[in-house]
Every structure is written in C-alpha cells, then in structure tokens.
Amino acid sequence: MGNQGDQTGWRDRNHALWDERVDIHAVSASYNIDGFLKGDDVLMDFEPGEIGDVTGKRLVHLQCHMGQETLTWLRRGASRVVGLDFSESAIGRARELAAELGFSSTEAAFTVADLYDAPNALPETEFDVVYVSMGSINWLPDIGRWARIVADLLIPGGILYLNEFHPVTHVLDEATGTRFVHDYITSQAMVREAPGTYTDSDRSAPTVHNTAIEWIHSLGDVLSALAVAGLRLEFLHEHDRTVFRHFANFERGADGWWGPPPGQPRIPLLYSLKASKPLNLSTGITCGSSLY
C-alpha cells in the first residue's frame, strides 16, 4: 500500500487524484453509466436488504463520487437524496446523471464540499438515512469527527448504513492478500503512489496526480467512534467478496464479484454495518447496550 511518508497537504493531493480520475471512471465498463441510465442497479446485492425500505425517506450520501448509488436510492423510493463529494468533476457528473434521469432538484441535490464541512455545506442537515459506500472513510484522518458529523445529520430514529472495504485489505501484500506487510493498528497515514485507477485491471490509464494519502481505521476504531457519537450498532457483517481485483491473483466469480482463487483461505474483504440514532438521547449511552 505504501509507507508513512509526507502527509502534508493530504486533502489537496487526494482531491487532485480523485478529480483527475472522474473522466476515466465515467467512460469505464466498471461504472457502466450507459447501463445505469437504462435502469441497471449499482448496489451490491446485500445492501437493499440490510438497509431496509427507504420509501419516503430523506437520504444523504457522503463522499458520493458520481452519484450513481445516490440516485439508485431515489429509484428505490427515497423521497429526497442529497450527495456530497469534494470533487467538482464528480459532482458535475452526478448532476448530469440526475438531469438525464429526469429528477428535479427537489428530489436530488448534489453539493461540492469536504466531508468535514458537510454540516455547513449541505442544503439541509436532517436525514432519515446517512449512506456511506465503499472506499470512503479510508480517505479521512479523523474517524471520531466523521462519526459525530454522521450523528448530527441523523434525526432521532434515523440510521447510518456503511458498506466499506475491510481494513485488513489495506495491510496485506498486493500479490495474494495472504501476508501482513503493514501495520493494522496505527494512527499514521499511508502514503503511496497510485498511477492509473482501479477501473483498469492493469492500471494503465494515463494520470498525473498519483499520490494517495489514506488512513487505516480498524473495526474497533469505527465502532468505538460511533458509540462515542451516541449511535447504537444494529449489526456488523463481514463479506468475503469485493467489487474489483483487490489482489493480483483474485478471480471474478459467476456472480460478477471478485475473490481469492480456490484453495486460498478466505478473508473479510468488505464489511457492512447499520447503526441507529436513539429516539431519546437524554438517557445517554451505556456500556454494552450502546454497541450490542
């Protein structure tokens, strides 16, 4: 993944990396925008069942990239969706997709802002659902601040749904994912050079801004941050498949998802969790009951 190098200017460097890759992603088979416009569902098959019925609910998608998942929840019955991302190019694409699908600004809104600026940047700050999709929180240095923002955006009784790459995938060797080569428990950023992008299996797309600065947030860190923010964990699930060739020897199954070859021990590649904001926060949180 890289090493603990120069972390200065992390936001600007990550912004440049992501903003440059939007045009590549928009024409890639991985994002398949043409199929999406024709009605393809871009969610992983377990997400709708885990998050539950969103009919009539207000949903905010944090770090939404080009907004395909955001708009999918609108297709699935949400009354209003709001997407936030720090990439101007990504939000521009999201707005184009919403317009092509015929959604009005009262149904779908997209905001350019840093995640930590969400409370001040979003058009509203009360939602039934906060949705966070894969490849999001590893770009944030302060997971406690993230959790507090999530809690603040939720109405009492509202839920957070997070579907994220498992932190163990960030610390294993890139060839097979069978050896630990980086610290799992660390507060230091991982700095790496990442030319190309994950939508190309050989990462051959020409790119200029290639410095990626990420943080490993262990499951313990994430769950503790949510508990301190006053949220109650409903479930935590670990999944042994993923959406791209995370390790060089991974194979694509008949279901379209990626995993290790036959005979190799299976490891958690994704995790999903659901956490709710209590209806009455005045009672505070108690050890144990707030998490399990």
Secondary structure, 3 states (H helix, E strand, C coil): CCECCCCCCHHHHHHHHHHHHHHHHHCCCCCCHHHHHCCCCCCCCCHHHHHCCCCCCEEEEECCCCCHHHHHHHHCCCCEEEEEECCHHHHHHHHHHHHHCCCCCCCEEEEECCHHHHHHHCCCCCEEEEEECCCCHHHCCCHHHHHHHHHHHEEEEEEEEEEEECHHHHCECCCCCCCECCCCCCCCCEEEECCCCCCCCCCCCCCCCCEEEECCCCHHHHHHHHHHCCCEEEEEEEECCECCCCCCCCEECCCCCEECCCCCCCCCCEEEEEEECCCCHHHCCCCCCCCC
